[in-house]
Amino acid sequence: MELINRQYCLQGIPVTDLCKQFGTPLYVYDASKIEQQVKHMQQAFEQMPVQIKYALKALNNQAILQLMKRLGVGLDAVSIQEVELGLKAGFEPHEILFTPNSVGFEEIKQAVDYGVVVNIDNISILEQFGHTYGSDVPCCIRLNPHIMAGGHHKISTGHIDSKFGISILQMRHLQRVIQTYAIRVNGLHMHTGSDILDAEVFLQGARILFDIAREFPALDFIDFGSGFKVAYKEGDVVTDLETLAQRLKAEYRAFSKEYGKEVEIWFEPGKYLVSEAGYLLVKANVVKTTPATVFVGVNSGLNHLIRPMMYDAYHEIVNASNTEGAKRIYTVVGYICETDTFGWDRQLHEVREGDILVILNAGAYGFTMSSNYNARPRPAEVLLYKGKPYLIRKAESLDDLLRNQLPMPWEEADRAAKQTTVKEK
Ligand SMILES: *Cc1c(COP(=O)(O)O)cnc(C)c1O
């Protein structure tokens, strides 16, 4: 977002114009920023055979998935429905990695039927997999390297208490199952959590995986998951991809030499590719002074962007309707009947009722984690592509909230109840 003639603009279009055209609240995604992030990653790792599998749980609109496909990116899907969204968007099955957890074997079978790459994260499922497919269908194994990573306890997944992956302490058991059924393991995987601060933690996990990979002779790829961090506020540490790539390359070279083959390296970024491309545009409904603070109440809430309340995430907020006025301190809150705060003690250019506020970094885990709480419809989504806005999802309406509800046949039910009572007598 840039200031042009004192107006915040996205791809040259004033944010306030987008609100006039599409209404608020509104999710807006900047395709050029997504492309920039993809290119940055592709370039940083270009000296290794790297494949990017976008974790679509971050943002899954069909247009976004199609954009990823155009940029040469595959998908990481965590549910069979995400797999189906990927196929619908035009991905080939082999471009999709299916990384579920706590799903029944039926869902794994469905994924095999679709022909996607299956990533198995527990031994009991692996046994069923071996029993059903033997050596016919290869699979990837999700390992848990037990390293503490991730910016928040709710998003770190590699530690010893985590439900994710097969523990590296269970290698002997794992190998027994693989040998018993002659399972073809074509990939190893780890995902130690979101918001990994530094390259060192990442490399620690990578070394463990390279080490274990020696025991798996038929690998096509090793998947290092994600955790790439983006800046949420000024001064935030971000993952330095170039340094990471340099250091990983050294480890990779050594491994490949010993392994006798150059396996592919896969990453599964979600947040890194789409977070900064997304903006939630909201309208200030009320400005309310209390003994403690000045609240700005906006026409959105944790039903549309839950990260501040769920993860204590910091999202920058700016006033797009007043870029010059004196700065004052506000607490920006949503309209949900819960404590519903987007930002505490923020310095914003004076906010007047009706002003448009922009919540930044809303591309990842914004819309996909949204709900209809308080019977609020979800907002529309707009994609900015080559200087023009495209509506890629309509805002919901009351009809959408009622769509799957069925009328309760009260009278019939009462009659049925009466008959039962008579029979019982
Ligand atoms: C959520 C998730 C990702 C993406 O994490 P980000 O922090 O958004 O990059 C990647 N892989 C798996 C298995 C995930 O569950």
The ligand as an SDF file (V2000), in Angstrom:
LIG
                    3D

 15 15  0  0  0  0  0  0  0  0999 V2000
   -0.1830  -24.5330    8.3140 C   0  0  0  0  0  0  0  0  0  0  0  0
    0.7930  -25.3770    7.6200 C   0  0  0  0  0  0  0  0  0  0  0  0
    1.7300  -24.8060    6.7560 C   0  0  0  0  0  0  0  0  0  0  0  0
    1.8480  -23.3230    6.5130 C   0  0  0  0  0  0  0  0  0  0  0  0
    2.3190  -22.6090    7.6150 O   0  0  0  0  0  0  0  0  0  0  0  0
    2.6300  -21.0400    7.4560 P   0  0  0  0  0  0  0  0  0  0  0  0
    3.1170  -20.6320    8.7840 O   0  0  0  0  0  0  0  0  0  0  0  0
    1.3780  -20.3620    7.0770 O   0  0  0  0  0  0  0  0  0  0  0  0
    3.6430  -20.8760    6.3930 O   0  0  0  0  0  0  0  0  0  0  0  0
    2.5780  -25.6810    6.1040 C   0  0  0  0  0  0  0  0  0  0  0  0
    2.5120  -27.0130    6.2660 N   0  0  0  0  0  0  0  0  0  0  0  0
    1.6180  -27.5930    7.0990 C   0  0  0  0  0  0  0  0  0  0  0  0
    1.5770  -29.0630    7.2230 C   0  0  0  0  0  0  0  0  0  0  0  0
    0.7370  -26.7970    7.7950 C   0  0  0  0  0  0  0  0  0  0  0  0
   -0.1420  -27.3690    8.6340 O   0  0  0  0  0  0  0  0  0  0  0  0
  1  2  1  0
  2  3  1  0
  2 14  2  0
  3  4  1  0
  3 10  2  0
  4  5  1  0
  5  6  1  0
  6  7  2  0
  6  8  1  0
  6  9  1  0
 10 11  1  0
 11 12  2  0
 12 13  1  0
 12 14  1  0
 14 15  1  0
M  END
$$$$
